[in-house]
Amino acid sequence: MRKIFPSAAAALDGIVKDGQLLAVGGFGLCGIPEALIDALRDTGKKGLTVISNNAGVDGFGLGKLLETRQIRKMISSYVGENKEFERQYLAGELELEFTPQGTLAEKLRAGGAGIPAFFTRTGYGTMVAEGKETREFDGKPYVMERSLVPDVSLAKAWKADESGNLVFRRTARNFNPAVIMAGKISVVEVEEIVPTGTFDPDAVHLPGIYVHRLVLNARPEKRIEKRTTRVVEREKTAA
């Protein structure tokens, strides 16, 4: 089965619908599927629940889908860099399911491994555990977390071969492998596609069995988050 599609729009054609549960890879602005997010925005699909570590920033990444009001609910760990997210959430226009970062990663990994739920100590006794089953093991309390199995996963890798075997680049790997594995249908954008057999098998980070559709984005924007500081002049004191 040929997995390569001519564009991000073509790769999403026929598989995204209103009200779906989607997972989107990336961490901050690192390793996000920029072209696929733009293509998803252009579909106009609404009422989406999106699983992602964060919600992009204003005007970029998932921030674009917030601006067009296509996202109904976010399942996230960190959302502190998006003013439109803050506005919608405080106004009651956007639902939010806060999930500890490690728990979010494990919920996706478990979904990809066919594990329906697991117990963790993280979040016990806090709002994270509200409405969830709890149990004691070896004298310690745990909370049960359900795994996540999105209808469609959108992710980013560095290189792929024509069979969908993936190689990630350094920290841009982040949530992407777990997002891909968890999805019922996974769509991955990459910067380079090479013939099958090019990669040393030991160099493959994620096998192509998890990848359903590929799209080439050879020149992603790759925004870089930088710390901004300002120099504060100290008041001169008399000697």
TORPA-4810 file (N, C-alpha, C, O; in nm, 3 decimals):
<nodes>
NODE_1_0.084_-0.119_0.000_0.000_0.000_0.000_0.088_0.125_0.000_0.175_0.139_0.086_M
NODE_2_0.066_0.213_-0.095_0.144_0.335_-0.102_0.097_0.434_0.004_-0.021_0.465_0.013_R
NODE_3_0.191_0.483_0.083_0.157_0.569_0.195_0.182_0.716_0.168_0.140_0.801_0.246_K
NODE_4_0.250_0.749_0.060_0.290_0.888_0.036_0.179_0.964_-0.035_0.126_0.919_-0.137_I
NODE_5_0.144_1.081_0.019_0.041_1.165_-0.039_0.104_1.295_-0.090_0.204_1.340_-0.034_F
NODE_6_0.047_1.354_-0.195_0.111_1.469_-0.259_0.107_1.599_-0.177_0.184_1.691_-0.205_P
NODE_7_0.019_1.606_-0.079_0.008_1.728_0.001_-0.055_1.694_0.135_-0.112_1.586_0.153_S
NODE_8_-0.044_1.788_0.229_-0.107_1.768_0.359_-0.258_1.761_0.346_-0.323_1.682_0.414_A
NODE_9_-0.315_1.842_0.257_-0.460_1.840_0.236_-0.505_1.704_0.184_-0.606_1.651_0.229_A
NODE_10_-0.429_1.647_0.091_-0.464_1.516_0.037_-0.451_1.408_0.143_-0.529_1.312_0.145_A
NODE_11_-0.353_1.423_0.232_-0.332_1.322_0.336_-0.446_1.320_0.438_-0.471_1.217_0.500_A
NODE_12_-0.514_1.433_0.455_-0.626_1.439_0.550_-0.761_1.414_0.486_-0.861_1.398_0.555_L
NODE_13_-0.762_1.411_0.355_-0.890_1.396_0.283_-0.959_1.266_0.320_-0.902_1.158_0.308_D
NODE_14_-1.083_1.278_0.365_-1.164_1.161_0.393_-1.147_1.099_0.531_-1.217_1.004_0.564_G
NODE_15_-1.055_1.151_0.611_-1.032_1.087_0.742_-1.061_1.179_0.860_-1.071_1.132_0.973_I
NODE_16_-1.076_1.310_0.836_-1.108_1.400_0.948_-1.254_1.441_0.940_-1.308_1.469_0.833_V
NODE_17_-1.318_1.443_1.058_-1.460_1.473_1.066_-1.488_1.563_1.187_-1.406_1.573_1.278_K
NODE_18_-1.603_1.627_1.185_-1.645_1.706_1.299_-1.654_1.618_1.423_-1.697_1.503_1.416_D
NODE_19_-1.613_1.674_1.538_-1.631_1.605_1.665_-1.532_1.495_1.695_-1.551_1.421_1.792_G
NODE_20_-1.428_1.482_1.616_-1.333_1.373_1.637_-1.239_1.398_1.755_-1.223_1.511_1.801_Q
NODE_21_-1.177_1.289_1.801_-1.067_1.294_1.897_-0.938_1.283_1.818_-0.913_1.183_1.752_L
NODE_22_-0.855_1.388_1.826_-0.729_1.390_1.754_-0.612_1.404_1.851_-0.627_1.463_1.959_L
NODE_23_-0.497_1.351_1.814_-0.374_1.373_1.889_-0.275_1.442_1.797_-0.265_1.409_1.679_A
NODE_24_-0.202_1.538_1.852_-0.106_1.615_1.773_0.028_1.613_1.844_0.037_1.647_1.962_V
NODE_25_0.133_1.573_1.773_0.266_1.563_1.832_0.331_1.698_1.851_0.282_1.800_1.804_G
NODE_26_0.443_1.696_1.923_0.520_1.817_1.946_0.530_1.851_2.093_0.458_1.798_2.177_G
NODE_27_0.623_1.942_2.122_0.645_1.988_2.258_0.683_2.135_2.247_0.790_2.168_2.197_F
NODE_28_0.595_2.223_2.294_0.618_2.364_2.267_0.605_2.388_2.117_0.502_2.357_2.058_G
NODE_29_0.709_2.442_2.056_0.711_2.461_1.911_0.807_2.363_1.844_0.837_2.377_1.725_L
NODE_30_0.854_2.265_1.919_0.953_2.170_1.868_0.884_2.042_1.819_0.814_1.976_1.896_C
NODE_31_0.905_2.009_1.693_0.852_1.884_1.640_0.703_1.885_1.617_0.639_1.781_1.626_G
NODE_32_0.645_2.002_1.586_0.502_2.006_1.560_0.475_1.987_1.410_0.554_2.033_1.327_I
NODE_33_0.366_1.921_1.374_0.333_1.898_1.232_0.268_2.023_1.171_0.146_2.029_1.157_P
NODE_34_0.350_2.120_1.135_0.301_2.251_1.091_0.207_2.243_0.971_0.099_2.302_0.971_E
NODE_35_0.249_2.168_0.869_0.170_2.160_0.745_0.037_2.090_0.770_-0.066_2.129_0.714_A
NODE_36_0.039_1.986_0.852_-0.085_1.912_0.879_-0.182_1.995_0.963_-0.303_1.987_0.942_L
NODE_37_-0.131_2.075_1.055_-0.218_2.163_1.132_-0.284_2.266_1.041_-0.404_2.293_1.054_I
NODE_38_-0.206_2.323_0.949_-0.263_2.418_0.854_-0.371_2.352_0.768_-0.475_2.411_0.741_D
NODE_39_-0.343_2.229_0.725_-0.440_2.157_0.641_-0.566_2.124_0.719_-0.677_2.129_0.665_A
NODE_40_-0.550_2.090_0.847_-0.666_2.063_0.931_-0.751_2.189_0.948_-0.874_2.183_0.943_L
NODE_41_-0.685_2.302_0.968_-0.758_2.429_0.975_-0.838_2.453_0.848_-0.953_2.496_0.855_R
NODE_42_-0.779_2.426_0.734_-0.845_2.453_0.607_-0.962_2.360_0.579_-1.046_2.390_0.494_D
NODE_43_-0.970_2.246_0.649_-1.086_2.157_0.630_-1.212_2.219_0.690_-1.323_2.186_0.649_T
NODE_44_-1.195_2.308_0.789_-1.309_2.368_0.855_-1.380_2.277_0.953_-1.486_2.312_1.004_G
NODE_45_-1.323_2.160_0.981_-1.387_2.068_1.076_-1.390_2.130_1.215_-1.295_2.195_1.258_K
NODE_46_-1.502_2.109_1.286_-1.521_2.174_1.415_-1.558_2.074_1.524_-1.577_1.956_1.498_K
NODE_47_-1.566_2.125_1.648_-1.603_2.040_1.760_-1.497_1.938_1.794_-1.529_1.832_1.847_G
NODE_48_-1.371_1.969_1.765_-1.262_1.872_1.784_-1.215_1.868_1.929_-1.209_1.970_1.997_L
NODE_49_-1.182_1.748_1.975_-1.110_1.731_2.099_-0.966_1.697_2.062_-0.942_1.600_1.990_T
NODE_50_-0.872_1.776_2.111_-0.733_1.760_2.069_-0.644_1.725_2.188_-0.643_1.795_2.289_V
NODE_51_-0.572_1.616_2.174_-0.472_1.574_2.272_-0.338_1.629_2.228_-0.291_1.598_2.119_I
NODE_52_-0.276_1.709_2.311_-0.143_1.762_2.280_-0.082_1.814_2.409_-0.153_1.866_2.495_S
NODE_53_0.049_1.800_2.421_0.114_1.847_2.543_0.081_1.993_2.571_0.058_2.030_2.686_N
NODE_54_0.077_2.075_2.468_0.043_2.216_2.484_-0.043_2.259_2.366_-0.072_2.178_2.278_N
NODE_55_-0.083_2.384_2.364_-0.178_2.430_2.262_-0.116_2.531_2.168_-0.184_2.623_2.122_A
NODE_56_0.011_2.516_2.138_0.077_2.608_2.047_0.088_2.747_2.106_0.080_2.764_2.228_G
NODE_57_0.105_2.846_2.021_0.108_2.986_2.065_0.012_3.063_1.977_-0.040_3.010_1.879_V
NODE_58_-0.013_3.186_2.011_-0.105_3.267_1.931_-0.056_3.276_1.787_0.055_3.322_1.761_D
NODE_59_-0.140_3.232_1.694_-0.108_3.245_1.553_-0.017_3.139_1.495_0.022_3.149_1.379_G
NODE_60_0.017_3.036_1.574_0.106_2.932_1.521_0.073_2.799_1.586_0.034_2.794_1.702_F
NODE_61_0.090_2.691_1.509_0.059_2.558_1.561_-0.089_2.547_1.592_-0.173_2.597_1.517_G
NODE_62_-0.122_2.481_1.702_-0.263_2.464_1.738_-0.331_2.596_1.771_-0.453_2.604_1.775_L
NODE_63_-0.251_2.701_1.794_-0.308_2.833_1.814_-0.395_2.876_1.697_-0.490_2.952_1.714_G
NODE_64_-0.362_2.829_1.577_-0.441_2.863_1.458_-0.581_2.801_1.467_-0.679_2.862_1.424_K
NODE_65_-0.590_2.680_1.521_-0.720_2.614_1.532_-0.804_2.674_1.644_-0.927_2.669_1.640_L
NODE_66_-0.737_2.730_1.744_-0.811_2.801_1.848_-0.870_2.930_1.792_-0.982_2.967_1.826_L
NODE_67_-0.794_2.999_1.709_-0.842_3.124_1.650_-0.965_3.102_1.563_-1.054_3.187_1.558_E
NODE_68_-0.970_2.989_1.493_-1.084_2.959_1.407_-1.196_2.886_1.482_-1.297_2.849_1.423_T
NODE_69_-1.176_2.865_1.611_-1.278_2.805_1.698_-1.314_2.663_1.655_-1.430_2.622_1.665_R
NODE_70_-1.215_2.589_1.607_-1.240_2.451_1.565_-1.221_2.350_1.679_-1.267_2.236_1.669_Q
NODE_71_-1.155_2.394_1.785_-1.129_2.304_1.898_-1.234_2.328_2.007_-1.253_2.440_2.053_I
NODE_72_-1.300_2.220_2.047_-1.399_2.226_2.156_-1.335_2.197_2.291_-1.373_2.256_2.392_R
NODE_73_-1.236_2.105_2.291_-1.175_2.062_2.416_-1.029_2.029_2.393_-0.993_1.972_2.290_K
NODE_74_-0.945_2.064_2.491_-0.803_2.027_2.489_-0.775_1.930_2.603_-0.822_1.949_2.715_M
NODE_75_-0.697_1.827_2.573_-0.642_1.736_2.675_-0.493_1.763_2.675_-0.421_1.717_2.586_I
NODE_76_-0.445_1.836_2.775_-0.311_1.891_2.771_-0.243_1.890_2.906_-0.304_1.863_3.009_S
NODE_77_-0.113_1.919_2.901_-0.033_1.928_3.021_0.007_2.072_3.052_0.011_2.113_3.168_S
NODE_78_0.037_2.148_2.946_0.085_2.285_2.966_0.020_2.378_2.863_0.027_2.352_2.743_Y
NODE_79_-0.042_2.485_2.910_-0.115_2.573_2.818_-0.085_2.720_2.846_-0.168_2.807_2.820_V
NODE_80_0.033_2.748_2.900_0.060_2.882_2.949_0.114_2.983_2.851_0.150_3.093_2.892_G
NODE_81_0.121_2.950_2.721_0.181_3.043_2.627_0.084_3.092_2.520_0.126_3.143_2.416_E
NODE_82_-0.044_3.077_2.545_-0.142_3.110_2.442_-0.252_3.197_2.503_-0.335_3.149_2.580_N
NODE_83_-0.252_3.325_2.468_-0.348_3.418_2.526_-0.491_3.389_2.480_-0.586_3.406_2.557_K
NODE_84_-0.507_3.344_2.354_-0.640_3.311_2.306_-0.695_3.189_2.378_-0.814_3.181_2.407_E
NODE_85_-0.607_3.092_2.407_-0.647_2.976_2.487_-0.698_3.024_2.623_-0.805_2.983_2.667_F
NODE_86_-0.621_3.110_2.687_-0.659_3.162_2.819_-0.794_3.233_2.812_-0.879_3.214_2.899_E
NODE_87_-0.813_3.313_2.710_-0.938_3.389_2.698_-1.057_3.295_2.683_-1.158_3.311_2.751_R
NODE_88_-1.044_3.197_2.593_-1.155_3.105_2.569_-1.185_3.020_2.692_-1.301_2.996_2.725_Q
NODE_89_-1.080_2.976_2.760_-1.101_2.891_2.878_-1.169_2.968_2.990_-1.265_2.919_3.050_Y
NODE_90_-1.121_3.088_3.019_-1.179_3.168_3.127_-1.321_3.213_3.095_-1.401_3.239_3.185_L
NODE_91_-1.351_3.224_2.965_-1.486_3.264_2.924_-1.581_3.145_2.916_-1.699_3.162_2.885_A
NODE_92_-1.532_3.025_2.944_-1.616_2.906_2.938_-1.644_2.859_2.797_-1.739_2.783_2.774_G
NODE_93_-1.563_2.902_2.701_-1.583_2.865_2.560_-1.502_2.743_2.519_-1.524_2.687_2.412_E
NODE_94_-1.408_2.701_2.604_-1.319_2.591_2.572_-1.307_2.500_2.692_-1.280_2.546_2.803_L
NODE_95_-1.327_2.370_2.670_-1.309_2.273_2.778_-1.162_2.235_2.788_-1.089_2.237_2.689_E
NODE_96_-1.120_2.202_2.908_-0.980_2.164_2.931_-0.973_2.047_3.028_-1.032_2.052_3.136_L
NODE_97_-0.902_1.943_2.989_-0.873_1.830_3.077_-0.724_1.833_3.107_-0.642_1.787_3.026_E
NODE_98_-0.689_1.887_3.223_-0.549_1.894_3.262_-0.498_1.754_3.294_-0.563_1.678_3.365_F
NODE_99_-0.380_1.721_3.240_-0.321_1.591_3.263_-0.173_1.608_3.290_-0.104_1.673_3.211_T
NODE_100_-0.120_1.553_3.398_0.024_1.562_3.422_0.103_1.510_3.301_0.061_1.415_3.235_P
NODE_101_0.215_1.573_3.275_0.288_1.544_3.150_0.327_1.397_3.136_0.308_1.338_3.029_Q
NODE_102_0.381_1.338_3.242_0.419_1.197_3.234_0.298_1.108_3.217_0.304_1.008_3.146_G
NODE_103_0.187_1.143_3.283_0.064_1.065_3.269_0.011_1.075_3.127_-0.037_0.976_3.071_T
NODE_104_0.018_1.195_3.068_-0.028_1.212_2.931_0.052_1.125_2.834_-0.005_1.062_2.746_L
NODE_105_0.184_1.122_2.852_0.268_1.038_2.767_0.233_0.891_2.784_0.229_0.816_2.686_A
NODE_106_0.209_0.849_2.908_0.177_0.709_2.933_0.037_0.672_2.881_0.016_0.560_2.836_E
NODE_107_-0.057_0.765_2.887_-0.192_0.739_2.834_-0.186_0.713_2.685_-0.259_0.629_2.633_K
NODE_108_-0.100_0.786_2.615_-0.082_0.764_2.471_-0.007_0.634_2.444_-0.045_0.555_2.358_L
NODE_109_0.102_0.612_2.520_0.179_0.489_2.501_0.094_0.366_2.527_0.099_0.269_2.452_R
NODE_110_0.013_0.372_2.634_-0.075_0.260_2.666_-0.178_0.238_2.556_-0.209_0.125_2.521_A
NODE_111_-0.232_0.348_2.503_-0.328_0.335_2.394_-0.268_0.265_2.274_-0.332_0.180_2.211_G
NODE_112_-0.143_0.300_2.242_-0.076_0.236_2.130_-0.041_0.090_2.156_-0.027_0.012_2.062_G
NODE_113_-0.027_0.054_2.283_0.009_-0.083_2.319_-0.113_-0.171_2.346_-0.098_-0.289_2.377_A
NODE_114_-0.233_-0.113_2.332_-0.354_-0.191_2.355_-0.388_-0.211_2.501_-0.461_-0.303_2.536_G
NODE_115_-0.334_-0.125_2.588_-0.362_-0.133_2.731_-0.473_-0.033_2.763_-0.454_0.086_2.742_I
NODE_116_-0.588_-0.077_2.811_-0.702_0.014_2.826_-0.689_0.112_2.942_-0.748_0.220_2.937_P
NODE_117_-0.614_0.076_3.046_-0.602_0.164_3.162_-0.481_0.121_3.244_-0.429_0.011_3.227_A
NODE_118_-0.438_0.209_3.335_-0.327_0.177_3.424_-0.342_0.259_3.551_-0.419_0.355_3.556_F
NODE_119_-0.269_0.219_3.655_-0.271_0.290_3.782_-0.142_0.369_3.800_-0.033_0.322_3.766_F
NODE_120_-0.155_0.490_3.854_-0.039_0.574_3.882_-0.063_0.652_4.011_-0.177_0.681_4.046_T
NODE_121_0.044_0.684_4.082_0.031_0.764_4.202_0.018_0.913_4.169_-0.030_0.991_4.251_R
NODE_122_0.060_0.950_4.050_0.058_1.091_4.012_-0.084_1.146_4.012_-0.173_1.090_3.948_T
NODE_123_-0.105_1.255_4.082_-0.234_1.321_4.083_-0.330_1.275_4.191_-0.436_1.334_4.208_G
NODE_124_-0.294_1.170_4.264_-0.384_1.123_4.370_-0.406_1.234_4.472_-0.311_1.301_4.514_Y
NODE_125_-0.530_1.252_4.512_-0.562_1.353_4.612_-0.573_1.494_4.557_-0.587_1.588_4.634_G
NODE_126_-0.567_1.509_4.425_-0.578_1.641_4.363_-0.697_1.641_4.267_-0.767_1.541_4.253_T
NODE_127_-0.720_1.756_4.201_-0.829_1.766_4.105_-0.810_1.671_3.987_-0.907_1.636_3.920_M
NODE_128_-0.687_1.629_3.963_-0.660_1.535_3.854_-0.733_1.403_3.876_-0.770_1.336_3.779_V
NODE_129_-0.753_1.366_4.002_-0.813_1.236_4.034_-0.964_1.242_4.051_-1.027_1.139_4.076_A
NODE_130_-1.023_1.359_4.040_-1.166_1.372_4.063_-1.247_1.288_3.964_-1.227_1.296_3.843_E
NODE_131_-1.338_1.206_4.018_-1.423_1.122_3.935_-1.358_0.996_3.883_-1.418_0.924_3.804_G
NODE_132_-1.234_0.967_3.926_-1.162_0.850_3.876_-1.152_0.744_3.985_-1.152_0.775_4.104_K
NODE_133_-1.143_0.620_3.943_-1.128_0.509_4.038_-0.992_0.518_4.106_-0.891_0.547_4.042_E
NODE_134_-0.990_0.492_4.235_-0.864_0.485_4.309_-0.852_0.349_4.376_-0.952_0.283_4.403_T
NODE_135_-0.728_0.308_4.401_-0.705_0.178_4.463_-0.573_0.183_4.538_-0.485_0.264_4.508_R
NODE_136_-0.560_0.096_4.635_-0.438_0.090_4.715_-0.357_-0.032_4.677_-0.410_-0.143_4.669_E
NODE_137_-0.228_-0.013_4.655_-0.136_-0.122_4.628_-0.017_-0.109_4.723_0.046_-0.004_4.730_F
NODE_138_0.011_-0.216_4.795_0.125_-0.217_4.887_0.122_-0.098_4.983_0.225_-0.040_5.017_D
NODE_139_0.001_-0.064_5.026_-0.014_0.042_5.123_-0.007_0.183_5.068_-0.005_0.279_5.144_G
NODE_140_-0.003_0.196_4.935_0.006_0.329_4.875_-0.113_0.352_4.781_-0.154_0.260_4.710_K
NODE_141_-0.167_0.474_4.779_-0.286_0.501_4.696_-0.249_0.531_4.551_-0.148_0.596_4.523_P
NODE_142_-0.332_0.484_4.460_-0.313_0.506_4.317_-0.444_0.550_4.253_-0.552_0.523_4.305_Y
NODE_143_-0.433_0.619_4.141_-0.550_0.660_4.065_-0.545_0.590_3.929_-0.438_0.578_3.869_V
NODE_144_-0.660_0.545_3.881_-0.665_0.478_3.751_-0.682_0.579_3.638_-0.768_0.667_3.645_M
NODE_145_-0.601_0.565_3.537_-0.609_0.652_3.419_-0.643_0.567_3.297_-0.581_0.463_3.273_E
NODE_146_-0.741_0.612_3.220_-0.775_0.546_3.095_-0.676_0.585_2.988_-0.629_0.699_2.985_R
NODE_147_-0.644_0.493_2.900_-0.553_0.523_2.789_-0.625_0.609_2.685_-0.747_0.623_2.687_S
NODE_148_-0.548_0.665_2.594_-0.601_0.750_2.488_-0.580_0.683_2.352_-0.469_0.642_2.318_L
NODE_149_-0.687_0.673_2.275_-0.681_0.617_2.140_-0.750_0.714_2.045_-0.870_0.702_2.021_V
NODE_150_-0.677_0.810_1.991_-0.738_0.910_1.903_-0.785_0.851_1.771_-0.729_0.753_1.722_P
NODE_151_-0.888_0.913_1.714_-0.935_0.872_1.582_-0.827_0.896_1.476_-0.805_0.813_1.388_D
NODE_152_-0.761_1.011_1.487_-0.655_1.047_1.392_-0.540_1.110_1.470_-0.562_1.191_1.560_V
NODE_153_-0.418_1.071_1.436_-0.299_1.131_1.494_-0.222_1.208_1.387_-0.203_1.159_1.276_S
NODE_154_-0.178_1.328_1.422_-0.096_1.410_1.333_0.039_1.428_1.400_0.046_1.468_1.516_L
NODE_155_0.146_1.398_1.328_0.277_1.399_1.392_0.385_1.444_1.294_0.361_1.461_1.174_A
NODE_156_0.504_1.462_1.349_0.618_1.512_1.271_0.739_1.421_1.296_0.767_1.383_1.410_K
NODE_157_0.809_1.386_1.187_0.937_1.316_1.197_1.036_1.386_1.105_0.999_1.472_1.026_A
NODE_158_1.161_1.347_1.116_1.265_1.409_1.033_1.270_1.343_0.895_1.259_1.410_0.793_W
NODE_159_1.287_1.210_0.894_1.296_1.137_0.769_1.206_1.013_0.774_1.175_0.960_0.880_K
NODE_160_1.165_0.970_0.654_1.089_0.846_0.640_1.134_0.776_0.514_1.180_0.840_0.420_A
NODE_161_1.120_0.645_0.513_1.135_0.577_0.385_0.995_0.553_0.328_0.895_0.585_0.392_D
NODE_162_0.989_0.499_0.209_0.861_0.486_0.140_0.765_0.390_0.210_0.646_0.389_0.181_E
NODE_163_0.819_0.308_0.303_0.734_0.215_0.380_0.684_0.277_0.510_0.607_0.215_0.583_S
NODE_164_0.729_0.400_0.538_0.683_0.469_0.659_0.772_0.451_0.780_0.738_0.500_0.887_G
NODE_165_0.885_0.384_0.766_0.979_0.374_0.877_1.034_0.513_0.906_1.071_0.586_0.814_N
NODE_166_1.040_0.550_1.035_1.069_0.689_1.071_1.199_0.705_1.149_1.241_0.619_1.226_L
NODE_167_1.261_0.821_1.124_1.375_0.866_1.202_1.343_1.007_1.251_1.305_1.094_1.173_V
NODE_168_1.358_1.029_1.382_1.334_1.160_1.441_1.468_1.229_1.467_1.572_1.165_1.475_F
NODE_169_1.462_1.361_1.478_1.584_1.438_1.502_1.586_1.494_1.644_1.511_1.586_1.677_R
NODE_170_1.672_1.437_1.725_1.697_1.484_1.860_1.568_1.507_1.939_1.479_1.422_1.939_R
NODE_171_1.557_1.624_2.005_1.443_1.645_2.094_1.311_1.664_2.020_1.205_1.666_2.083_T
NODE_172_1.316_1.678_1.888_1.191_1.688_1.811_1.115_1.555_1.813_1.002_1.548_1.765_A
NODE_173_1.178_1.451_1.868_1.107_1.324_1.881_0.993_1.339_1.982_0.880_1.299_1.954_R
NODE_174_1.022_1.394_2.098_0.929_1.419_2.209_0.804_1.330_2.210_0.817_1.208_2.221_N
NODE_175_0.685_1.386_2.198_0.561_1.309_2.206_0.527_1.235_2.076_0.435_1.154_2.074_F
NODE_176_0.598_1.263_1.969_0.556_1.215_1.838_0.543_1.063_1.826_0.441_1.017_1.774_N
NODE_177_0.640_0.981_1.871_0.621_0.836_1.858_0.496_0.785_1.930_0.423_0.702_1.875_P
NODE_178_0.472_0.833_2.051_0.354_0.787_2.126_0.225_0.830_2.058_0.128_0.754_2.054_A
NODE_179_0.223_0.953_2.004_0.105_1.002_1.932_0.077_0.915_1.810_-0.037_0.880_1.783_V
NODE_180_0.181_0.883_1.736_0.165_0.800_1.616_0.114_0.661_1.651_0.020_0.611_1.589_I
NODE_181_0.174_0.599_1.751_0.135_0.463_1.789_-0.008_0.455_1.839_-0.075_0.354_1.818_M
NODE_182_-0.054_0.562_1.904_-0.188_0.557_1.966_-0.301_0.573_1.865_-0.411_0.523_1.889_A
NODE_183_-0.276_0.641_1.754_-0.383_0.676_1.662_-0.439_0.558_1.584_-0.366_0.469_1.543_G
NODE_184_-0.570_0.559_1.564_-0.631_0.459_1.476_-0.584_0.480_1.333_-0.563_0.385_1.259_K
NODE_185_-0.568_0.607_1.295_-0.506_0.644_1.168_-0.399_0.748_1.200_-0.428_0.848_1.266_I
NODE_186_-0.278_0.726_1.155_-0.170_0.821_1.183_-0.120_0.882_1.053_-0.095_0.813_0.954_S
NODE_187_-0.105_1.015_1.056_-0.055_1.090_0.941_0.071_1.163_0.986_0.069_1.235_1.086_V
NODE_188_0.179_1.145_0.912_0.308_1.199_0.955_0.368_1.285_0.845_0.376_1.242_0.730_V
NODE_189_0.411_1.406_0.881_0.484_1.489_0.786_0.633_1.479_0.817_0.675_1.477_0.932_E
NODE_190_0.711_1.474_0.711_0.856_1.457_0.724_0.929_1.554_0.631_0.870_1.608_0.538_V
NODE_191_1.057_1.575_0.658_1.137_1.667_0.578_1.207_1.597_0.461_1.255_1.663_0.369_E
NODE_192_1.211_1.465_0.465_1.275_1.392_0.357_1.216_1.251_0.349_1.193_1.188_0.452_E
NODE_193_1.193_1.203_0.227_1.147_1.067_0.205_1.248_0.996_0.115_1.284_1.046_0.008_I
NODE_194_1.295_0.880_0.161_1.398_0.805_0.090_1.344_0.668_0.052_1.243_0.625_0.107_V
NODE_195_1.409_0.597_-0.042_1.362_0.464_-0.081_1.368_0.366_0.035_1.455_0.375_0.122_P
NODE_196_1.275_0.272_0.036_1.276_0.166_0.137_1.407_0.089_0.129_1.453_0.053_0.020_T
NODE_197_1.466_0.064_0.242_1.593_-0.006_0.248_1.711_0.087_0.269_1.823_0.041_0.291_G
NODE_198_1.687_0.218_0.263_1.795_0.315_0.282_1.845_0.314_0.427_1.966_0.323_0.451_T
NODE_199_1.753_0.303_0.522_1.791_0.310_0.663_1.852_0.178_0.711_1.805_0.071_0.675_F
NODE_200_1.955_0.188_0.791_1.999_0.073_0.870_1.885_0.038_0.965_1.837_0.128_1.034_D
NODE_201_1.841_-0.085_0.972_1.729_-0.120_1.061_1.749_-0.073_1.205_1.653_-0.038_1.273_P
NODE_202_1.875_-0.073_1.252_1.901_-0.027_1.388_1.883_0.123_1.404_1.875_0.173_1.516_D
NODE_203_1.877_0.197_1.293_1.862_0.342_1.298_1.716_0.386_1.295_1.687_0.505_1.313_A
NODE_204_1.625_0.293_1.273_1.483_0.327_1.267_1.429_0.347_1.408_1.442_0.260_1.494_V
NODE_205_1.368_0.463_1.431_1.313_0.494_1.563_1.170_0.441_1.581_1.131_0.404_1.691_H
NODE_206_1.094_0.439_1.472_0.956_0.388_1.478_0.926_0.316_1.348_0.939_0.375_1.240_L
NODE_207_0.887_0.188_1.355_0.861_0.113_1.232_0.736_0.159_1.159_0.642_0.210_1.220_P
NODE_208_0.737_0.139_1.028_0.630_0.188_0.941_0.495_0.123_0.964_0.396_0.172_0.910_G
NODE_209_0.487_0.017_1.040_0.358_-0.047_1.066_0.262_0.047_1.137_0.140_0.031_1.127_I
NODE_210_0.317_0.146_1.208_0.232_0.242_1.279_0.192_0.361_1.194_0.109_0.442_1.236_Y
NODE_211_0.247_0.374_1.076_0.226_0.493_0.993_0.134_0.459_0.876_0.163_0.368_0.799_V
NODE_212_0.025_0.533_0.863_-0.071_0.507_0.756_-0.053_0.600_0.637_-0.070_0.559_0.522_H
NODE_213_-0.019_0.727_0.665_-0.006_0.824_0.557_0.115_0.914_0.583_0.145_0.952_0.696_R
NODE_214_0.185_0.947_0.474_0.303_1.032_0.480_0.286_1.152_0.388_0.225_1.142_0.282_L
NODE_215_0.341_1.266_0.431_0.341_1.383_0.345_0.476_1.453_0.362_0.529_1.461_0.473_V
NODE_216_0.530_1.502_0.253_0.660_1.570_0.255_0.640_1.719_0.282_0.562_1.785_0.214_L
NODE_217_0.712_1.770_0.381_0.719_1.913_0.408_0.868_1.946_0.420_0.923_1.949_0.530_N
NODE_218_0.931_1.970_0.307_1.077_1.982_0.302_1.129_2.110_0.364_1.247_2.117_0.401_A
NODE_219_1.044_2.212_0.378_1.090_2.340_0.431_0.996_2.392_0.540_0.929_2.493_0.521_R
NODE_220_0.993_2.323_0.654_0.908_2.371_0.764_0.963_2.501_0.822_1.082_2.531_0.809_P
NODE_221_0.876_2.576_0.886_0.917_2.705_0.941_1.014_2.689_1.058_1.108_2.767_1.072_E
NODE_222_0.991_2.589_1.141_1.079_2.559_1.254_1.104_2.681_1.343_1.218_2.727_1.356_K
NODE_223_1.001_2.731_1.402_1.020_2.842_1.495_1.102_2.796_1.615_1.093_2.681_1.658_R
NODE_224_1.180_2.886_1.668_1.265_2.856_1.783_1.221_2.943_1.900_1.209_3.065_1.888_I
NODE_225_1.196_2.878_2.013_1.159_2.952_2.132_1.286_3.007_2.199_1.379_2.932_2.227_E
NODE_226_1.287_3.134_2.223_1.404_3.197_2.283_1.365_3.271_2.410_1.258_3.331_2.419_K
NODE_227_1.452_3.265_2.506_1.429_3.339_2.629_1.464_3.486_2.605_1.571_3.519_2.554_R
NODE_228_1.372_3.572_2.641_1.393_3.716_2.624_1.421_3.778_2.760_1.345_3.759_2.855_T
NODE_229_1.527_3.852_2.767_1.561_3.919_2.892_1.580_4.067_2.867_1.596_4.110_2.753_T
NODE_230_1.577_4.143_2.973_1.604_4.285_2.959_1.705_4.326_3.065_1.707_4.271_3.175_R
NODE_231_1.787_4.421_3.032_1.888_4.466_3.124_1.828_4.572_3.216_1.773_4.672_3.169_V
NODE_232_1.840_4.551_3.343_1.790_4.646_3.441_1.910_4.718_3.502_1.996_4.656_3.565_V
NODE_233_1.914_4.846_3.483_2.026_4.923_3.536_2.009_4.940_3.687_1.903_4.983_3.734_E
NODE_234_2.111_4.908_3.758_2.106_4.923_3.902_2.131_5.069_3.940_2.213_5.139_3.880_R
NODE_235_2.060_5.109_4.040_2.080_5.247_4.085_2.219_5.262_4.145_2.265_5.181_4.225_E
NODE_236_2.280_5.367_4.104_2.414_5.393_4.156_2.402_5.442_4.301_2.320_5.528_4.334_K
NODE_237_2.483_5.388_4.382_2.484_5.428_4.523_2.606_5.513_4.552_2.711_5.495_4.490_T
NODE_238_2.592_5.602_4.643_2.704_5.690_4.679_2.814_5.608_4.744_2.789_5.519_4.825_A
NODE_239_2.934_5.640_4.708_3.048_5.567_4.763_3.066_5.603_4.911_3.157_5.553_4.977_A
</nodes>
